Amino acid sequence: MTSGHHDDMRATGPARRTVLAAGAAGAAGAVALGPLDETATAANAPAPTPAWHRYVQGPASRAVRPVRVLAGSVTGDVRDPEALLTPGGRPAVLTRPRPAAPPAWPPGTTAEASSTHAPNDGDDGNPRTYDAGNAVDGDPDTFWNDDTEGAGPDVLTITLPAARTLSGVTVLSDTDGVPTDFTVEALGPAGWHTAAAVTGNTAVQRPVPFDAPVAATAVRVTFTADQDTPQGEFTRINEVWPEAVPAVEPPSVTLDFGKVVVGHPRVRFAYASDNSPGVRLAFSESTRFLTDRSDFTRGDQAGDPGRGTDQFAVPARGADWRDDRRGHRAGADPSAPDQLYADGLHGFRYLRVTLDALPSDAPVAQPWGTVAIDSVALDFTAYVGTPASYRGWFHCSDDELNRHWYAAAYTNELVTDHFRRDDVDPRGAYSPSLDGMLVLHDGAKRDRDPYVGDLAVSARTLYLTHDDAARAARNVLADLADHQRADGWIPPASINAYTLPLFDYPLWWVACSWDYVLYTGDLGYARRYHPHLVKVLDTWYPSVTDDAGLLSKGLAGTDGYGDYAFLGRTGRVTYYNALYAQALRDAAALAAHLGLGADADRWRRRADTVARAVNTHLWDAAAGAYLDSATGPVRHAQDGNALAITSGIADAERAAAALDHLDATTRTRYGNAFMDNDTLFGGASQRVYAFTSYPEFVARFETGRADSAVDQIRRTYGWMAGHDPGTTHWEGIGPGGTLYEDAYTSCAHGWSTGVLPALTHQLLGARPTAPGYAEWSVHPYPDSSVTWVEGQLPTPHGPLYVSWRRDRGTFTLTVRAPRGTRGALALPAGPHAVVRAGAAVVWSGGRPRARGATAEGGYVRLAGLGAGTHTLTAATTG
């Protein structure tokens, strides 16, 4: 991976202003937008730092340190917590006295429950039980789970061998199963009576004092509501103790890294007491899900017993803990090798360091003692994007749009990483064929597996920023093709040993293959995998095509197939068919460039057939929008309607109506929802996916609704930027603007970076139109709030620079094209405009004045342009 370890080049010093400055050598009148440092006017003054540098988010090097101690996060006995931010000075010291042994029930005490979750196999292959007896066995690592998932109430009854005076109990749970509301009854001489009631509980260790002591022979705890905590759907009770024991908060400090980062944590311990005190690390992308356990760990998915943290036993001499490979590490006791769990790589913004240990880690690690910590840092594993590493960039008059563009770039850098056994999704995703290769993962913390649907967005983001890493996309596309099934189906990812059944993702493989060749010019890839293209389009998809020529999920045993969101859609679905038409057209373009005219013609004809069938069978004239599905309740989806427009299925009238419908039914303050009602599932009309919003941005720009596209961008990305963790782009937004899957949600997800290609390809207007930018098009779609834009697209031939400015009725467009390329320019020009190329008039009086000049849809277009600098100016004359 190429990644510059350079100093941060943010603009500092005197005030800066952006001017319209004389362009580089080329056609007369060429202009270029750029920053001007007003103090750097002498001939020997250093070149000013480009103004866009200040928006770059990546770290300056792979050694990343926290930026602050989170306010109000220090608990217990912690001295000098700020020392954790910088190495080499006084250490931070955490101290915790040895806790008293918890109270125990008398021998012969039993427990039973109204429901019990069925056992499953633990990590060692032995059954993991969830019976009620675990709540009174004295072992906090075992627990009882109900099996009602919120249906409750659930009752846990503890029976003593003889009466015992109780003044209260303590309910010890786990973060992923904290009971919210419950009552405690005691069976005394007068029968059962309510001894205490608890509501709104969020504490893992909840002491419950009784109104008065009771000589009880039994205790009954009724859980009237399941937990309302970040994780879990069940009540989970690890222990009930026969006394009310107040919780003593262990010493802890939470460090804020300022934004989401990804890699291996490193903790440098100066010294410790001689009892092997334990330290637990919990990670979270947001403060909402910052608890005593991580918001997500691969161990959760693998069934590992780490209970959501990484654990370490600190030796008295101190240590530098950086060997945090995923799994268990052998402790000092050879008879207990499964201790001190580490989850390995983490994606997070917040790191909580706590002096504590799991009961199962004794005696290797103890939850008490003294630990001195010199510093905490992160070994950053992903692509390090610095100003020097950006081969493509973007800058405009709107600060907010600039921030969203570079936040998308950083989000994508976090998922551009190598495929490693220790940190990929544990659900069968490891593959020797990808081991050690650069890939585009799904998300920084999860799912760490490259999914081809995500590449539809994240690969474009990569090509437009760091095309030196384009092999990350090729590695994924080639590997999935190499695992093509005999019937032509292509897996979506390596997960489940390449068997996860998704209906739409083989189409994304086709579209992404065309994108890869279009941006890189790698026709060798196209030739190598053309047979796979033929097999998926001419064998598998025809097997799930009905007599109308439409894909119909359910045919050929595909009822159980999912899609990008595992939606319960069946039959004729607009999204699948619009994507099918797009994939067929992309495949035809690829075949044409390989000289395979018969394949290209066949796929174009089929795309036209699909388009006609979509308009015949899936257009809802009453709503003025495409149906989500022809099966089931009437609803209309963002994905199908947007792709019907961008794939060319919708004519201008239908496109306008569909976008009007989405405006009227899906608009929220945090973006546009992906469904117009809740008939598919509850809350669908309040869920926003940036993944499916991207084609809607494009549709709005390209149908003359640039202002509404930018408004939608501001709502979607402005919401994420303004809410924790900030900067990076979320996998999905749920009702009210929340993380749509709570703590499980990935807050740095490559498929959500569509704002970047939308601003470059549509607002700036530049894109490739033939493999490797051999041909390009520049066709801006200006927004009324933006007065100028400039940017650079990396190509195999060198940079393609584009800028435009609107000023007092004049629109100026400049392109600097590299050698070996040709292209076309289009600029907005009304019927009374005079358009000049340099000093030469090419359009006036509503007529062409130069060869190659044409007009359509409010634009004047000039084709057949070669390398060099080209400037078009449109001035309104009346």
Protein Blocks (a to p, Z undefined) as FASTA:
>chain_A
ZZdddddfbdehjddddddddddeddehiacdddddfklmbfkbccdddfklmmpmbdfb
fbdcdfbdcehkagcjdehkllmmpghiacdddddddddddddddehiacddfbdcdddd
dfkopacdfbfklmmnopakbccddfkeonapcddddddfbdcddfbdcddddfklpcfb
dcdddddfkopcdfbdcehiabfbacdddfbdcddfbdcdddfbdcddfbdjbdcdfbdc
fbdcdddddddddddehiacedddddddfbdcfkopaddddddfbfklgcfbdfbdfklm
nopaklopacddddfkopadfblcgcddddfblklmbgciaebjaddfbdcddddddfkl
pckbccedjdddfbdcdddfbdcddfklpmbdcddfblklmmmmmmmmmmmmmmgccddf
klgcfehpacfklgopacddfblmbccdddfklmmmmmmmmmmmmmmlmmmmmmmmmmmm
mmpcfkopacfbfghhhpaccfklmmmmmmmmmmmmmmnopaklmmmmmmmmmmmmmmmm
mmmccfkopacehighimmpccfkopabehjdfklmmmmmmmmmmmmmmmmmnopaklmm
mmmmmmmmmmmmmmmmmccfknopacfbfghjddddfklmmmmmmnomacfklmmmmmmm
mmmmmgcfkbccfbfbfklbghklmcccfklmmmmmmmmmmnopammmmmmmmmmmmmmm
mpceehiacfbdcehhiafkljmlccbdfklmmmmmmmmmmmnopacfbehhlaccdddd
ddfkbmbdcdddddfkbpcddddddeehiacddddddehiacdddddddfkbccdehjbc
fbgehiafbehiaceehiacdehiaedddddddddfZZ
